[in-house]
Amino acid sequence: MTPLDLIHIQDLRLFAHVGVLDHERRDGQWFRLDITLGLDLSGSAKTDELTTTADYSVAVRALQNLVRTFCCHTIERFSEEVFEVLERLYGPLPIHLTLQKCDPPIPGFTGSVAIERWRRWPNLPSI
């Protein structure tokens, strides 16, 4: 079996037009995204070649480009679009993400709301 190594992209801040309320989609708001890509890093570890790994800077730029034009109602749909962008770049590999709405417009609530999703993960952790 191919070893599952991990690349983590953490605390990617994205300003996106996502939300149920009209002003959320019109004005936009901040989101925080953590991504884990599961793949075999042994080739790039041996050769030191960027072409044998997933260049994470490409993912960051692609997601920054996505939010320039993307608009939807739910963070669930937003997360699905993130999966689609990453799969177009790297193919069907295990992906884990946590997508956080940093300041949801809920009266009297000062916290954040996040969803966590997994795609093709071989052994999901116990919660």
N, C-alpha and C positions, 0 to 999 in steps of 0.2 A: 504494500500500500504506500502511496506517495505521502510523505510527511506533510502535515498541515502547519505551516508557519503563518505568522500574522503580520500584516501592516496595519497600524492604527493611524488614523487621521482624527485628531481630537480638537474639539473646541473651534470648529470652523464656523465663523459668524457669517450669516447670510441675511441680507435685507430682502424680504420677499413679500409679495402681494397675495397673502393667503389668509382667509378667515371667513367666517359665516356672515359677519357684519359688513355692510357695504363699505364703511370707512376703512376697514382692515384691508380689503382688496384694493381700494382706491389709493390709500396713503401708504400702505406697507407697514411692516414691523420686523423686528429682529428675531431671528431663529438661531439656535445653536445646534450643530450637527456633529456627532461622533460616528465614525465609520471604522469598521474592521473588515479587512479583506483577507480571506484565507487562501493561501497558495503555497507552492513549493519555492522557497527562496534559496535552495542549495546551489542552483546554477549561478545566480548572481553573487552568492557568497564566495564561490570558488573563482569566478572569472572577473569579478568587479566590473561587469558590463551592465549598463542600464537597460540594454535591450533584452536582457534575460529576466527582468522583473517587471512589476507594475509600477510605472513612474507615477507616484502619487501627486506630483505637481500638475500633471495633466488632468487628474480628477478634480483637484481644487479649482483649476481654471474653468473646467467644463461646468462645474456646479455654480461658480460665480457667473458664468454666462447664462446658465439656465434661469436664474432668478431675475435677470434683466427683462425677460418677456413673459415668464410663466405666471399664471394667476389661477387660483382655485379656492374652493370653500374650506376644505379640511386638510389637517396635517397628515392624515392618512393618505390622501391623494398626492400630496407633496412628497411624502416618503416613497410612494410608488414611482414617481417620476425620478427621484434620486436613484432608485434601483435600476431603472431603465437606462439612465445616463451611464452608470457604472458598468452595466452589462454590455452596452455598446462599445465602451472603451476596452474592457478586459475579458469579455466573454462570460460564460456561465460559471462563475466561481462562488464559493461561499461568501456571503456578505451579511454583516450584522450592522444595524444602525440604530442610533437613538437620536430622535429629532425633538427638540425642545422649543416650545413657544415661550420666549423669554418674559413677556409681560402681557398675559391674556387679559382682555378687557372685561373682567368680572368684578362687579362692584364689591368692595370690601375684601378682595383677595389680592395679596401681595406676592404670591409665589409664582411658580412656573408650572407648565403642563408639558409632559413629554410622552411620546410613544416609542416603543422599542420593537423592532422587527428583525426577522431572520430570513435569509434566503439561502437555500441549499446547504445549511449547516449540518455537518455529519453527526454530531452529538450535542444536542441542545443542553445547555447547563440546567441544573435543577434550580428552581426559584424557591 
